[in-house]
Amino acid sequence: MLLRACDIDKKVPAKNYTLTADDGRSISKDLCAEHAEPFEEWLEEASLAEEVEPINAAEWLETGEGSLVEPATEPEPAERAAPRKAVTRKAPAAKKAATKKAATKKAATKKAAPARKRPKIMSLEEIEAQKKQS
């Protein structure tokens, strides 16, 4: 007589469950009803899925028993939405003018930063001549 105990809490009776991945890895555990509950739920789902016979969609459409797309229905007049006007927002002209004036005022009070120039490319002789002048 074989007596199995749960690998987690050592309760008796227990069932052996084996999980196998596609890559060949597998694990076997002896689990009591409490710890095996998630696995039992999956097994019940699998048995329910096996009971439902799969349908060949092409045959189903050919026989005219159904359609994969539900027919479009016209909404009731109360359900129809009223046509909307296109809304365009414009900033008030006064606000634009004030912003432009403020930017001009800031620029006038600040000294303009000199434009950046690329560094002058010099030969070694020119560099040496500058060193001697300094």
Secondary structure by P-SEA (a helix, b strand, c coil): ccccccccccccbbbbbbbbcccccccccccccccaaaaaaaaaaaaaaaabbbbaaaaaaaaccccccccccccccccccccccbbbbbccaaaaaaaaaaaaaaaaaccccccccccccccaaaaaaaaaac
